Amino acid sequence: MTSFRQIGIIGAGRVARALALGLAPHSAATPMLWARSPGQSGIAVTPRLADLARQCDVIAIAVSDDAVASVAADLAATLDEGRAPFVFHVSGRSGAAILEPLRAAGAWTAAIHPAMTFTGDPQTEVRRMAATRFAVTGSSPEASAEARRIVERLGGIAVEIAEERRPLYHAALCHASNHLVTLMEGASRALQGAGVDDPAALLAPLVRAALDNSLEHGFAALSGPLLRGDDRTVEGHLDALAADCPGLLPAYRAMALATLDTLGRTEPSELRRKLS
């Protein structure tokens, strides 16, 4: 069953393509795309933003974070008086306020951010979105309700995030996902230095177990020398990294200090001095 007359997508990147595929069954007409550089999107492309604004009752702005404000202003300038489409962006860091020109022009506005990573395989990402939480921030109760409707059509679960809490929400996600990639790269590099030919194969069971345990038990899942108080072991790590993998040393120090702080071990010590 279709839910919308026509869905418009502004953007042609990974998220735009996944949204177009995921929302297409709920659009009476084929989703319409507008982008400065459409690329190989596989979606019908309109040459004019005004055409998309005129024909679509739901419009998704799926562009880079820094481009959302300018796209919103351009789109607002094309809206016909009396029309009230639902317009949302998918940026994690911003709420609905960044779409104020559109709200002032009569549109319902919201932020709908899928808490997942996109790699460029739309079919896989549509399946993943069906089990994903979406951070929803609406400019009004009606807009929030419409945002939840979009999330429902994608098979996801809406989580309300207040406008002023969006930066904190986004920082948490980036810390968990982006920094994890950096963490794994550093660990793999150190293992290569230790003579391991396939670091990923060695790390995979350990890291997956640690992730599962931490999601289930929180900080109580911590194990290892810092928990046991084996300070000399950690000092040995610092010496080895300084000698053989110095690029990893700042990140190791920062994470070890953060772990000590969470453990409540804030007193001055030789280990803390070496980590600082």
C-alpha positions in Angstrom: 0.0 0.0 0.0 1.4 3.4 -1.0 1.5 6.1 1.6 2.7 9.2 -0.3 1.9 10.7 -3.7 5.6 11.1 -4.6 8.8 11.1 -2.6 11.6 13.4 -3.5 15.3 12.8 -2.6 17.8 15.6 -2.6 21.3 14.1 -2.9 22.8 11.1 -4.7 25.1 9.6 -2.2 24.9 6.4 -0.2 22.1 7.5 2.2 20.1 9.0 -0.7 20.1 5.8 -2.7 19.2 3.7 0.3 16.3 6.0 1.2 15.0 6.0 -2.4 15.0 2.2 -2.5 13.5 1.8 1.0 10.7 4.4 0.5 9.9 3.6 -3.2 7.2 1.0 -2.3 5.4 3.7 -0.3 5.4 6.3 -3.2 2.6 6.2 -5.8 5.0 7.7 -8.3 8.7 6.8 -8.8 10.8 8.7 -6.3 12.3 11.8 -7.8 15.9 12.8 -7.3 17.6 16.2 -7.6 21.3 16.6 -7.1 24.2 18.7 -8.3 26.0 15.6 -9.3 23.5 12.7 -9.7 26.2 10.1 -10.6 25.0 6.5 -10.9 21.9 6.8 -8.6 19.5 4.7 -10.7 16.7 7.1 -9.8 14.8 9.4 -12.2 16.6 12.7 -12.1 14.9 16.1 -12.5 17.0 19.0 -13.8 15.2 21.5 -11.6 14.8 21.7 -7.8 11.5 23.6 -8.3 10.0 20.6 -10.1 10.8 18.3 -7.2 9.4 20.9 -4.8 6.2 21.2 -6.8 5.5 17.5 -7.3 6.6 15.8 -4.1 4.7 15.7 -0.8 7.6 14.2 1.1 11.2 15.4 0.5 14.3 14.0 2.0 17.5 16.1 2.2 20.3 13.6 2.1 23.4 15.7 1.6 26.5 16.3 3.7 26.0 17.9 7.1 27.6 21.2 6.0 25.3 21.5 3.0 21.9 21.0 4.7 21.4 24.7 5.6 22.1 26.0 2.0 19.9 23.2 0.4 17.1 24.1 2.8 17.3 27.7 1.9 17.3 26.9 -1.9 14.4 24.5 -1.5 12.4 27.0 0.6 12.7 29.6 -2.2 11.0 27.2 -4.7 8.0 26.2 -2.6 4.7 27.5 -3.9 2.6 29.5 -1.5 0.0 27.3 0.3 1.9 24.0 -0.2 2.9 22.1 2.9 5.2 19.2 2.0 6.9 17.2 4.7 10.7 17.9 4.5 13.3 16.1 6.6 17.0 15.8 6.6 19.1 12.9 7.6 22.1 14.7 9.3 22.9 13.4 12.7 24.3 16.5 14.2 21.4 18.9 13.6 17.7 18.9 14.6 14.8 20.5 12.8 15.9 24.1 13.5 18.3 24.0 10.5 15.2 23.7 8.3 13.6 26.9 9.6 13.4 28.6 6.2 11.3 25.7 5.0 9.1 25.7 8.1 8.6 29.5 7.7 7.5 28.8 4.1 4.8 26.4 5.2 6.5 23.0 5.2 6.4 20.5 8.1 10.0 19.8 9.0 12.0 17.2 11.0 15.4 15.5 11.4 15.4 11.7 10.9 18.8 10.2 11.4 19.4 6.4 11.0 21.9 5.2 13.6 23.8 3.0 11.2 26.7 3.3 8.8 26.2 3.3 5.0 28.7 1.7 2.7 27.1 2.1 -0.7 25.0 -1.2 -1.1 21.4 0.1 -1.0 19.7 -3.3 -0.9 21.8 -4.4 2.2 21.3 -1.0 3.8 17.5 -1.2 3.4 17.5 -4.5 5.2 19.7 -3.0 7.9 17.4 0.0 8.4 14.6 -2.4 9.2 16.4 -3.2 12.5 17.7 0.3 13.2 16.9 3.1 15.6 16.2 6.5 14.0 16.8 9.7 15.9 13.7 11.9 15.3 13.4 15.6 16.1 10.4 17.4 14.7 9.6 21.2 14.6 6.1 20.4 15.8 4.1 17.5 17.2 2.6 17.0 13.8 6.0 16.9 12.1 7.3 14.5 14.7 4.3 12.2 14.1 5.0 12.3 10.3 8.7 11.6 11.0 7.7 8.5 13.0 5.5 7.5 10.1 8.6 7.6 7.7 10.6 5.5 10.2 7.8 3.0 10.4 7.7 2.7 6.6 11.4 1.9 6.6 10.9 -0.8 9.3 12.9 1.1 11.9 12.2 2.3 15.5 11.9 6.0 16.2 13.8 7.5 19.2 12.9 11.1 20.1 16.0 13.4 20.6 15.5 17.0 21.8 16.7 19.7 19.5 19.4 20.9 22.0 20.6 17.3 22.5 21.4 16.5 18.9 25.1 17.4 19.0 25.6 15.2 22.1 23.7 12.4 20.5 25.8 12.6 17.3 29.1 12.8 19.3 28.1 9.6 21.0 27.5 7.8 17.8 30.7 9.0 16.2 32.7 8.0 19.2 31.2 4.5 19.2 31.4 3.8 15.4 34.0 6.1 13.8 36.6 5.8 16.6 36.1 2.0 16.6 37.4 1.9 13.0 40.4 3.9 14.1 40.9 1.7 17.1 40.8 -1.4 14.9 43.2 0.0 12.4 45.7 0.8 15.1 45.4 -2.6 16.7 45.8 -4.3 13.3 48.9 -2.2 12.6 50.5 -3.2 15.9 49.8 -6.9 15.3 51.4 -6.6 11.8 54.4 -5.2 13.6 54.3 -8.2 15.9 54.5 -10.5 12.9 50.8 -11.5 12.5 49.9 -12.0 8.9 46.1 -11.8 9.3 45.3 -9.3 12.1 41.6 -9.3 11.3 41.3 -13.1 11.8 43.0 -12.9 15.1 41.1 -9.9 16.4 37.6 -10.8 15.2 36.5 -13.3 17.9 38.0 -11.2 20.7 36.5 -7.9 19.5 33.1 -9.4 18.7 32.9 -11.0 22.2 34.0 -7.7 23.8 31.4 -5.8 21.9 28.6 -8.2 22.7 29.6 -8.3 26.4 29.8 -4.5 26.6 26.4 -4.0 25.0 24.9 -6.5 27.4 26.8 -5.7 30.6 28.1 -2.1 30.1 31.4 -1.3 31.9 31.1 -4.4 34.0 32.3 -6.3 30.8 35.8 -4.8 31.2 38.6 -7.2 31.5 42.4 -7.0 31.2 45.4 -5.5 33.1 43.8 -2.2 34.0 41.0 -3.9 35.8 43.3 -6.3 37.5 45.7 -3.5 38.6 48.6 -5.0 36.6 50.3 -1.7 36.1 53.6 -3.1 35.1 51.9 -4.9 32.2 50.5 -1.7 30.9 53.9 0.1 31.4 55.3 -2.7 29.2 52.7 -1.9 26.6 53.8 1.7 26.6 57.4 0.8 26.1 56.7 -1.6 23.3 54.4 0.9 21.5 57.0 3.6 21.9 59.6 1.4 20.3 57.7 -0.4 17.6 54.4 1.4 16.9 54.7 5.0 18.1 51.7 6.2 16.0 49.4 4.1 18.2 50.8 5.5 21.5 48.6 8.6 21.9 45.4 6.7 21.3 46.4 3.9 23.7 47.3 6.5 26.4 44.0 8.3 26.0 41.9 5.2 26.2 43.9 3.8 29.1 43.4 7.1 31.1 39.7 7.1 30.3 39.5 3.5 31.5 41.3 4.4 34.8 39.0 7.3 35.3 35.9 5.2 34.8 37.3 2.6 37.2 37.7 5.4 39.7 41.4 5.2 39.8 42.1 8.9 39.8 44.9 9.0 42.4 48.4 10.0 41.3 50.5 7.0 40.4 53.5 6.0 38.4 51.2 4.5 35.7 49.1 7.6 35.5 52.2 9.7 35.2 53.4 7.6 32.2 50.0 7.7 30.6 49.7 11.5 30.9 
